[in-house]
């Protein structure tokens, strides 16, 4: 299988070969995963009338990556469990912040670290004040609890879209059909058309019904299913705006449920780093010459996910080593065990979440539960006056290590 290529390349490499016979061999192979999902492929920017079912051959590289991804997920879960409480929660929040920012960046929607962090804090506190991205953050936080989505009807898809993107879609881009878009859309740039989805809601609703049946089919290996389903949702493109963000969210939730939450919330940030590969893989599936084979799209998505996991594992290990050094250095900094404990907690927040404002005083009190509250407040004020901590917000009162303290102690 080392020389296995898509049909377009196969035809180029074997100009005299019977391409239809090769297609039938692949489609009808005993190992082929042939889906109920059908596409009209593209040729020179025009959607064709021909229809092909999406199918995949589980080539050796896919099987190896499946195994590697599951091993990585086990290691990530182990590393996450080995971290002190604040380090663990801050690592999740930092990764989530990157994920939310990245899934917006992919669509050209600019968001700042401050906006995302405020949205996450508001979502965690269940604040009734509406801040930008708050609903978005609330939906993503569900991944931490390994909640799965229940999608059984077309209405379920629309509800996810409405909750996820509340306040994020311009009025002229909201769905204009009964549940979905009902107008022409084109995917591409000024020069090239990558994809022309079906125009009207009545044309693609049956495709969404097939998609729902597919995602609820437990006979397909879960990672393969996740990425085939992700492609097909983007292929249908059921909304005027927000398709990518909705599709990636659905994929993230499923991966978090079946694999682990941390792996799931690296998905968009890794796609953002590999956008050209992602779009190229998508385009190859839609190419008429490849006749609906999705093997290489799934392979590319698995590579992207595995790369995100590798980056995550490396970050875990590097920061855990640094935390051990910091713990040793703090013993020389103060003889007061309460001071050392407080600073160790702030050090966790600093190392594992480099885009946050630090810790709210109430978070610190919960993390240092063995220190009386009256002592904590007194010591926090002392550390702030000595320029060890700085106040970053007054409501709620939030602090972090000062840069001068970090530099002086080689953090």
Secondary structure, 3 states (H helix, E strand, C coil): CCCCCCHHHHHHHCCCCCHHHHHHHHHCCCCEEEEEEEECCEECCEECCCCEEEEEECCHHHHHHHHHHHHHHHHHHHHHHHCCHHHHHHHHHHHHHHHHHHHHHHCCCCCCHHHHHHHHHHHHHCCCCCCCCHHHHHHHHHHHHCCCCCCCCHHHHHHHHHHHCCCCCCHHHCCCCCCCCCCCCCEECCCCEEECCCCCHHHHHHHHHHHHHHHCCCCCCHHHHHHHHHHHHHHHCCCCCCHHHHHHHHHHHHHHHHCCHHHHCCHHHHHHHCHHHHHHHHHHHHEHHHCCECHHHHHHHHHHHHHHHHHHHHHHHHHHHHHHHHHHHHHHHCCCHHHHHHHHHHHHHHHHCCCCCCEEHHHHHHHCCCCCHHHHHHHHHHHHHCCCEEEEEECCEEEEECHHHHHHCCC
